[in-house]
C-alpha cells in the first residue's frame, strides 16, 4: 500500500509530497490508493470549493481564496474540498482539506478544530462500519494524508475519497430535480438504513448536501440523468450511528398524508420524506405520484408483520414494495420477489435474481444494459441472501 503520493496544483512551480497520516490511537486500514494515482492533479479552475454559509451550495474558490483558510475562525466553519484526478485522468478524487493545520487545529474550542474533528470522525466511521458498502452508495475512503505546502497554506491535513459528483443542494435548483431522481435519493437512504446505518445529519433543511449524484458517470445520456439512472451516494458520516435496526413501515415515496415519526417508524426516514417533498402538507398539497393510499400501505405492513412474525423488517419492506409499489423502481434491482398466490397477504419469497431470473419483477436495467448494481448496493450482500428465502 502506498504511503506517499504527490499532489500537484496547476500553475504551481512544484508538487507536494503527501504521506499517510495516522489517526491517533486508531489502527484500522483504509483502501489503497489506485496504482495509477501516485500523483494527483488539481486544475486551476472548477476544482476548489466550499459550501456557502446559507443554503450550503458549493461555491468555487481560487487557489488564492483558499490559502488563508484557518486564520479567520468565525468564517471558517466549512472545510475546503477539491476535485482531483490521477495523471491519466481515469480516476477522480475528492480531497477534503484542513489548511494551515499547524494553526487551525490547535485551539480545541475553535470552529476550525470542529471541522478537523468531523473530518477525522468521518474517516474512522468509514473504516469501521462502511467498508462493504464503499463504492456502492458511499464513497471509497483512501484514508487521511498530510503535506507541507510551505507559503501557500502551510501544513494541509486532508482525506482522500472517491469523487461522487454534485450535491443535491445544487442539483435541486436545476432540471435534475425530477420525481424519479428524488426517488433515487430515497432508495439510497433506504439501502443505507438496511445496511444498519443512521446518517444522523438530516435535521437541517440544507442537509441534503450530503447526497451526491455523479452526473459525469460514464455512459449516461441526458435522459438517464433525468430518469434516476445516475449513481447516487451519501457522504459525511461524522454524526452517523451504526448498528441501526430500521423500523420504518413505509418506503421513501410520495404519500397522500402528513406523517409523524411514530407512523413512519424511523425519525430519519420521516426527515427524508419531508425534505424530498414526498409528504402531504399544507404547503405541499400534491406530493407526487402516489402509487397507493398511505394508510393502506401502513395497514399492509402491520398485517403482514403479524402474519409472519419471523420475517425481518427489511424483508417485509421488500415484499411491501413488490406487492404495493410494483410500478416504482426497486431498491434492490438484483433481487426477485415472488408470492405464493395473488392474495393480498400471501407469503413472499425473496432471492438473488440470477438464481431464478424468470420469477418476480425483473432487474432494473443500468445504463450499459446490465443489472444496476452500481446504483445501489446489492441486497444479497447486505442481508446475506445467498439462497431464496420465504419471508
Secondary structure, DSSP 8 states (H G I E B T S, - for coil): ---EEEEEETT-SS-EEEEE---TT---------GGGSEEEE-SSS-EEEE-SSS--EEE--HHHHTTTTSSTTT--S-EEEEEEETTS--EEEEEEE-SHHHHTT-TTSHHHHHHHHHHHHHHHIIIIIGGGBTTTB--EEEEEEEE-TTTTSEEEEEEEE---EEHHHHTTSTT--HHHHHHHHHHHHHHHHTT-B----SSTTGGGGEEE-TT-TT--HHHHHTT-S-EEE---TT-BSS------S-SS--SS---HHHHS-HHHHHHHHHTT-S--SS-S--S---S-HHHHHHHHHHHHHHTTTS-HHHHHHHHHHHH-TTS--S-TTEEEEESSSSTT--EEEEEGGGSTTSSS---B-TTSSB-TTTS--HHHHHT-SS-EE-
